[in-house]
Amino acid sequence: MNVADIQKRLADFAKERNGDQFHTPKNRSMALAAEAAELLEIFQWLTDEQSKQVVNSEKDMGLVREEIADVLIYLVRPADKLNVDIEQAVIEKIEKNAKKYPVDPAKDNAVKYNKR
């Protein structure tokens, strides 16, 4: 995935529609939460096993793909406007998590690091 290309396409899309006036970090972060909730809604009342079986439904997977795309779009746009290098931020966060959740205490353990 080329994040810079996606950011440019989204910026062009917004510019063509004069949408930048609405694409403030506040508005985009609120929209991101709403889109994440729409993804959550697909799985809300399913059991763990049923949620794994969604992959077998073309209709459900179409919805999942759309909501995942929406979440990414609503995440990429404010990152662009705030000059956040997403790739670097992700790398840094993975490294931070590796220190926060060392293999030995974290392996096979779902308890949050500060609750152990």
Backbone as a ProteinNet text record, in pm:
[ID]
protein_1_A
[PRIMARY]
MNVADIQKRLADFAKERNGDQFHTPKNRSMALAAEAAELLEIFQWLTDEQSKQVVNSEKDMGLVREEIADVLIYLVRPADKLNVDIEQAVIEKIEKNAKKYPVDPAKDNAVKYNKR
[TERTIARY]
84.5	0	89.2	56.8	130.2	47.1	79.4	1.7	5.6	121.7	133.4	40	29.1	-61.7	-207.2	-241.7	-377.9	-407	-310.9	-329.7	-351.7	-274.8	-290.6	-426.9	-468	-599.5	-712.1	-699.8	-801.9	-799.3	-679.6	-668	-728.4	-699.5	-757	-908.8	-957.3	-1102.1	-1167	-1107.9	-1162.9	-1155.1	-1042	-1023.5	-1126	-1148.3	-1244.3	-1384.8	-1414.8	-1548.3	-1553	-1442.9	-1429.1	-1460.2	-1412.9	-1442.9	-1344.1	-1230.4	-1130.4	-1184	-1278.5	-1335.3	-1399.4	-1438.2	-1502	-1405.6	-1287.9	-1195	-1096.8	-1149.3	-1066	-1026.3	-918.1	-881	-995.4	-1066.4	-1178.3	-1287.5	-1328.9	-1435.5	-1393.7	-1270.5	-1224.3	-1210.2	-1164	-1150.3	-1288.3	-1385.7	-1522.4	-1578.5	-1553	-1600.2	-1530.7	-1402.2	-1328.3	-1394.4	-1432.1	-1498.5	-1631.4	-1703.5	-1831.5	-1810.3	-1709.9	-1682.4	-1635	-1552.6	-1509.3	-1629.6	-1724.7	-1846.6	-1928.9	-1927.5	-1999.4	-1934.2	-1801.9	-1733.3	-1770.1	-1768.5	-1805	-1946.5	-2036.3	-2176.8	-2195.4	-2110.5	-2119	-2103.1	-2019.8	-1985.6	-2055	-2126.9	-2176.3	-2244.5	-2336	-2413.4	-2371.9	-2259.4	-2211.1	-2127.6	-2126.9	-2033.7	-1894.3	-1793.4	-1657.1	-1648.7	-1708.3	-1702.5	-1777.8	-1894.8	-1969.5	-1891.4	-1822.2	-1744.8	-1633.4	-1577.4	-1473.7	-1532.3	-1660.4	-1724.6	-1772.8	-1766.7	-1806.9	-1731.2	-1609.9	-1526.5	-1592.3	-1685.6	-1753.6	-1875.7	-1908.2	-2024.4	-1978.2	-2005.4	-1966.2	-2031.1	-2158	-2229	-2165.5	-2145.6	-2086.1	-1944.7	-1867.3	-1730.6	-1728.2	-1828.2	-1838.4	-1855.5	-1940.1	-1960.8	-1832.9	-1766	-1641.8	-1537.5	-1520.4	-1422.9	-1454.9	-1581.5	-1619.9	-1591.5	-1625	-1603.1	-1454.4	-1377.1	-1232.3	-1174.6	-1220.6	-1174.6	-1213.3	-1336.1	-1378.8	-1292.5	-1263.7	-1179.7	-1042.4	-984.8	-852.5	-858.9	-960.3	-974.8	-984.4	-1066.3	-1084.8	-963.7	-874.4	-750	-639.4	-631.9	-524.9	-537.7	-658.5	-678.4	-628	-665.9	-611.1	-461.3	-411.5	-266	-195.6	-251.6	-196.3	-202.6	-316.8	-334.8	-249.8	-217.2	-136.2	10.6	46.6	184.3	237	151.5	193.9	237.7	360.5	410.8	356.4	252.2	183.7	278.3	357.2	447.7	544.1	602.5	696.8	625	506.1	430	397.9	363	331.2	455.6	566.2	691.9	727.7	718.7	750.6	656.1	528.7	431.3	455	491.3	523.7	642.8	743.8	862.3	825.6	741.7	697.7	619.3	530.4	451.9	539.1	644.9	735.5	801.4	831.1	889.7	783.6	664.7	555.9	503.8	507	454.9	564.3	664.5	769	707.7	773	718.3	682.9	774.1	750.3	623.6	604.8	481.3	356.5	375.2	259.7	209.5	295.7	256.9	143.5	37.8	-80.8	-150	-135.2	-190.9	-262.9	-392.5	-471.2	-484.8	-422.2	-431.1	-344.2	-400.3	-327	-201.8	-97.7	33.7	27.6	-57.9	-62.7	-155.8	-209.6	-299.1	-236.3	-111.1	-44.8	20.5
-116.9	0	123.3	217.3	342.4	450.1	476.5	570.7	710.6	751.8	884.9	899.6	795.7	799.8	809.5	732.2	737.6	876.5	932.9	1066.6	1169.3	1159	1253	1236.7	1113.6	1090.3	1144.2	1125.7	1178.9	1331.2	1389.5	1536	1592.1	1528.1	1571.7	1559.4	1448.8	1424.8	1538.2	1571.7	1677.4	1813.6	1840.8	1970.4	1988.7	1886.9	1894.4	1924.7	1887.2	1904.3	2016.1	2089.6	2195.3	2140.9	2020.1	1953.2	1979.9	2042.3	2065.9	2149	2234	2318	2233.7	2111.5	2023.4	1919.2	1906.6	1800	1844.9	1897.8	1938.6	1814.2	1820.6	1704.9	1661.6	1755.8	1722.8	1647.2	1700.4	1635.9	1498.5	1488.3	1360.6	1256.8	1298.3	1200.9	1154.3	1242.9	1203.6	1107.3	1136.6	1048.9	913.2	913.2	787.9	699.8	760.8	684.6	627.5	706.2	658.8	542.5	551.4	443.2	317.6	334.8	218.8	152.1	232.9	177.7	100.4	146.4	73.4	-62.6	-69	-197.7	-286.3	-228.8	-302.6	-356.9	-279.1	-318.8	-449.4	-475.2	-599.8	-721.2	-708.1	-820.2	-814.8	-709.4	-678.3	-793.4	-861.5	-963	-1105.1	-1117.8	-1250.3	-1309.7	-1440.4	-1507.2	-1496.4	-1530.5	-1530.8	-1620.1	-1737.5	-1832.1	-1776.5	-1719.9	-1661.7	-1547.5	-1469.3	-1357.8	-1408.7	-1524.2	-1583.8	-1636.5	-1672.4	-1729.6	-1623.6	-1497.5	-1389.6	-1399.5	-1449.4	-1463.4	-1553.3	-1636.8	-1727.8	-1666.3	-1544.5	-1476.7	-1363.4	-1374.7	-1270	-1136.6	-1140.8	-1018.7	-952.3	-1031.2	-976.1	-925.9	-999.8	-956.9	-829.1	-811.2	-684.8	-568	-587.1	-483.4	-459.9	-568.5	-557.3	-479	-513.5	-443	-294.4	-261.8	-120.7	-44.9	-104.1	-34.2	-22.5	-125.5	-116.1	-6	3.2	110.2	246.3	259.3	386.9	424.7	328.1	355	405.3	338.7	380.7	519.9	545.8	677.6	786.4	762.5	862.8	874.4	780	786.7	855.4	823.6	874.8	1025.6	1074	1215.9	1308.7	1289	1379.7	1361.5	1241.6	1221.9	1310.1	1315.7	1400.8	1547.5	1591.6	1732.2	1771.8	1676	1703.3	1665	1625.8	1587.6	1472.5	1373.2	1252.5	1149.6	1103.7	997	865.9	814.2	696.1	577.8	554	439.6	449.7	566.7	585.4	573.8	630.6	623.1	478.3	398.6	257	181.6	204.7	138.8	173.7	301	344.5	279.4	268.5	209.7	60.1	-8.7	-151.4	-170.7	-87.2	-96.1	-66.7	33.6	67.7	-48.8	-109.1	-222.7	-343.1	-362.6	-474.8	-460	-336.6	-312	-323.6	-276.6	-277.5	-418.6	-500.6	-637.9	-738	-758.1	-856	-995	-1078.3	-1208.6	-1292	-1306.4	-1397.9	-1366.6	-1247.3	-1225.5	-1210.2	-1173.2	-1146.4	-1269.2	-1365.6	-1482.6	-1558.2	-1583.4	-1655	-1584.5	-1451.3	-1376.8	-1253	-1244.6	-1131.7	-1018.5	-1032.7	-930.8	-811.7	-691.5	-570.4	-556.6	-500.1	-491.6	-426.6	-328.1	-257.9	-323.9	-439	-512.3	-641.4	-667.3	-791.3	-779.3
0	0	0	-84.2	-90.7	-21.5	103.7	184.1	123	73.4	14	-105.7	-186.6	-301.9	-256	-154.9	-102.2	-45.7	27.8	82.8	-27.8	-135.9	-247.5	-312.8	-334.8	-396	-308.3	-177.4	-86.6	-82.8	-85.9	-88.1	-216.4	-329.3	-457.6	-455	-402.6	-391.7	-312.1	-196.9	-111.5	-180.2	-244.5	-311	-422.2	-502.1	-612.3	-562.2	-440.8	-384.1	-280	-267.2	-167.1	-27.3	-1.1	125.7	236.6	204	307.6	423.7	395.2	501.5	611.9	577.1	673.6	730.7	670.9	707.7	815.1	922.1	1034	1113.6	1188	1270.2	1363.3	1420.5	1508.4	1432.7	1319.4	1243.1	1192.3	1145.2	1092.9	1203.4	1321.3	1429.9	1476.2	1475.2	1510.8	1406.3	1279.5	1171.9	1179.4	1216.6	1232	1338.2	1449	1555.6	1505.4	1427.8	1374.2	1277.4	1192.2	1097.5	1169.2	1271.7	1350.1	1416.6	1460.2	1520.1	1417.1	1292.3	1187.6	1161.7	1170.1	1158.8	1277.8	1395.1	1516	1507.2	1448.8	1440.4	1363.9	1267.2	1189.7	1281.1	1382.4	1470.5	1606.4	1632.7	1767	1838.5	1777.8	1848.1	1811.7	1742.8	1705.4	1818	1825.9	1916.6	1855.6	1931.8	1877.6	1754.5	1764.1	1651.2	1530.2	1551.5	1440.2	1374.4	1455	1398.4	1307	1339	1253.7	1123.6	1125.5	1006.7	907.6	943.5	852.7	720.5	727.6	607.8	502.7	543.5	451.9	383.8	417.7	359.9	269.2	141.4	45.7	82.5	121	157.9	280.1	385.7	508.1	483.3	405.5	377.3	293.4	208.5	134.9	230.7	331.2	433	514.1	551.6	629.1	549.2	421.7	337.7	328.9	308.8	298.7	427.7	539.7	667	700.1	668.7	690.3	602.6	478.5	388.8	444.9	493.8	552.6	671.7	758.3	874.8	829.1	731.5	683.5	621.8	540.8	478.3	585.4	685.3	790.2	882.4	877	952.4	871.9	744.5	658.6	635.7	620.1	589	699.4	827.2	929	948.6	927.4	936.2	833.1	714.2	608.9	650.1	696.4	732.8	853.6	939.7	1058.8	1039.8	917.3	883.7	968.5	991	1062.4	958.6	970.8	884.8	943.3	880.5	934.4	945.3	842.2	844.7	962.6	983.5	1093.7	1228	1237.2	1362.3	1397.7	1297.6	1321.9	1366.7	1299.9	1338.4	1482.6	1517.5	1653.6	1755.4	1719.8	1812.8	1830.8	1724	1735.5	1828.4	1812.9	1898.6	2044.9	2065.3	2201.4	2262.3	2183.3	2232.4	2263.6	2185.4	2211.1	2348.2	2387.8	2519.5	2629.4	2600.3	2698	2722.9	2618.1	2625.4	2587.5	2673.4	2642	2626.2	2546.6	2511	2633.6	2726.4	2838.4	2917.9	2968.4	3044.4	2955.8	2830.2	2744.1	2668.9	2646.3	2566.6	2633	2555	2602.6	2718.7	2726.6	2837.5	2783.6	2807	2757.3	2858.9	2974.8	3077.9	3038.9	3049.6	3013	3098.8	3038.1	3104.8	3241.7	3260.7	3389.7	3490.4	3456.2	3546	3597.2	3559.4	3600.3	3734.1
[MASK]
++++++++++++++++++++++++++++++++++++++++++++++++++++++++++++++++++++++++++++++++++++++++++++++++++++++++++++++++++++

